[in-house]
Amino acid sequence: MSIMFICIDMPARDIYHDAVKNALIQAGWIITDDPLHLKWGQKDMYVDLGAKQLLAAEQGTKKNSCRN
């Protein structure tokens, strides 16, 4: 599971940036990029935050995990 917020130009961080980032971290998300730079053809785009979450499951004594 991934989450991204996309902007065309890298804007100044708004008042919600740190609050959203901290909430994601507290909910178990891993911040992968802050910001993430993407190039699409001739356009440069920036993702405000890139994040992923570790998913895990247990069955009896066996533990499985999956990174998305």
Rosetta silent file (secondary structure, phi, psi, omega in degrees, C-alpha in Angstrom):
SEQUENCE: MSIMFICIDMPARDIYHDAVKNALIQAGWIITDDPLHLKWGQKDMYVDLGAKQLLAAEQGTKKNSCRN
SCORE:     score description
SCORE:     0.000 S_00000001
   1 L     0.000  129.713 -179.678    0.000    0.000    0.000 S_00000001
   2 E  -130.158  157.042  177.688    1.454    3.366   -0.992 S_00000001
   3 E  -135.962  137.526  179.113    0.359    6.957   -0.687 S_00000001
   4 E  -143.866  143.758  172.860    1.475    9.944   -2.754 S_00000001
   5 E  -117.888  118.089 -171.369    0.506   13.595   -3.020 S_00000001
   6 E  -105.861  136.129  175.358    1.530   14.994   -6.425 S_00000001
   7 E  -130.076  148.081  178.975    2.346   18.616   -7.333 S_00000001
   8 L   -70.896  -53.961  176.710    3.627   19.973  -10.674 S_00000001
   9 L  -108.000  150.495 -179.743    6.186   22.377   -9.154 S_00000001
  10 L   -73.732  103.600 -178.643    7.749   21.882   -5.763 S_00000001
  11 L   -82.037  167.418  172.931    5.737   24.312   -3.661 S_00000001
  12 L   -64.440  145.156  179.228    6.656   25.625   -0.260 S_00000001
  13 L   -66.255  136.574  179.414    5.530   23.234    2.439 S_00000001
  14 L   -88.367 -178.070 -175.208    2.198   24.203    3.899 S_00000001
  15 L   -70.223  -14.098 -177.671    1.175   24.160    7.545 S_00000001
  16 L   -92.488  -14.726 -172.994   -0.161   20.592    7.220 S_00000001
  17 H   -54.143  -55.706 -177.454    3.008   18.932    5.866 S_00000001
  18 H   -66.107  -35.998  179.420    4.656   18.069    9.185 S_00000001
  19 H   -65.170  -43.173  178.868    1.341   17.098   10.796 S_00000001
  20 H   -66.273  -44.520  179.605    0.522   14.674    7.960 S_00000001
  21 H   -59.863  -47.413  179.750    4.047   13.268    7.953 S_00000001
  22 H   -64.702  -37.804  178.671    4.020   12.717   11.731 S_00000001
  23 H   -65.155  -40.559  177.685    0.550   11.128   11.612 S_00000001
  24 H   -63.649  -44.140  179.467    1.693    8.680    8.928 S_00000001
  25 H   -62.099  -44.873 -179.891    4.802    7.749   10.945 S_00000001
  26 H   -65.483  -26.426  179.195    2.732    7.238   14.112 S_00000001
  27 L   -85.931    3.929  176.070    0.321    5.017   12.140 S_00000001
  28 L    96.540    8.215  178.088    3.222    2.742   11.135 S_00000001
  29 E   -81.984  152.464  175.461    4.022    4.143    7.693 S_00000001
  30 E  -107.887  122.546  177.678    7.614    4.518    6.494 S_00000001
  31 E   -77.982  117.409 -176.984    8.391    7.834    4.765 S_00000001
  32 E   -93.979  -31.347 -178.742   10.378    6.882    1.670 S_00000001
  33 E  -149.407  138.722  179.328   10.802   10.304    0.062 S_00000001
  34 L  -151.129   85.226   -0.740   10.277   13.874    1.241 S_00000001
  35 L   -91.285  170.567  175.080    9.894   15.115   -1.486 S_00000001
  36 E  -104.405  125.502  179.338   10.076   12.586   -4.324 S_00000001
  37 E   -92.894  128.103  177.227   11.193   14.003   -7.688 S_00000001
  38 E  -122.254  141.040  174.756    9.561   12.497  -10.784 S_00000001
  39 E  -117.043  124.036 -178.945   10.346   13.235  -14.419 S_00000001
  40 E  -126.343  100.196 -174.909    7.559   12.500  -16.907 S_00000001
  41 L    65.085 -123.874  178.987    8.620   13.315  -20.443 S_00000001
  42 L   -89.127   -3.852 -174.395    9.654   16.962  -20.454 S_00000001
  43 E   -99.518  139.469  171.464    7.892   17.706  -17.165 S_00000001
  44 E  -101.212  131.786  178.067    9.363   17.650  -13.696 S_00000001
  45 E  -129.441  157.091  179.084    6.925   16.794  -10.923 S_00000001
  46 E  -128.408  136.830  173.760    7.320   16.469   -7.200 S_00000001
  47 E   -97.433  127.997 -177.787    5.490   14.234   -4.786 S_00000001
  48 E   -58.945  -49.664  177.189    4.997   15.934   -1.440 S_00000001
  49 E  -141.439  137.408  168.824    5.437   12.665    0.489 S_00000001
  50 E  -111.540  133.135 -177.802    6.132    9.112   -0.556 S_00000001
  51 E  -145.774  154.748  174.893    5.246    6.489    2.050 S_00000001
  52 E  -141.761  160.230 -177.241    4.763    2.754    2.379 S_00000001
  53 E  -126.658  134.888  176.433    3.405    0.458    5.048 S_00000001
  54 E   -79.190  125.880  177.145    4.685   -2.937    6.141 S_00000001
  55 E  -104.432  134.681 -178.646    1.914   -5.524    6.143 S_00000001
  56 E  -137.436  151.917  177.672    2.310   -8.549    8.381 S_00000001
  57 E  -141.726  150.808  177.539    0.246  -11.599    9.268 S_00000001
  58 E  -122.840  139.663  174.865    0.602  -14.405   11.785 S_00000001
  59 E  -135.717  107.907 -174.889   -0.621  -17.980   11.470 S_00000001
  60 L    63.986 -120.970  178.158    0.093  -20.118   14.506 S_00000001
  61 L  -100.994    0.974 -177.572    3.796  -19.607   15.234 S_00000001
  62 E   -94.725  129.987  178.602    4.656  -18.613   11.651 S_00000001
  63 E  -110.141  136.003  176.602    5.019  -14.917   10.809 S_00000001
  64 E  -124.469  144.545  174.801    4.798  -13.556    7.261 S_00000001
  65 E  -135.584  155.742 -178.813    5.448  -10.047    6.073 S_00000001
  66 E  -141.234  125.927  174.495    4.994   -8.265    2.790 S_00000001
  67 E   -99.231  128.282  177.443    6.453   -4.933    1.731 S_00000001
  68 L   -94.906    0.000    0.000    4.461   -3.022   -0.860 S_00000001
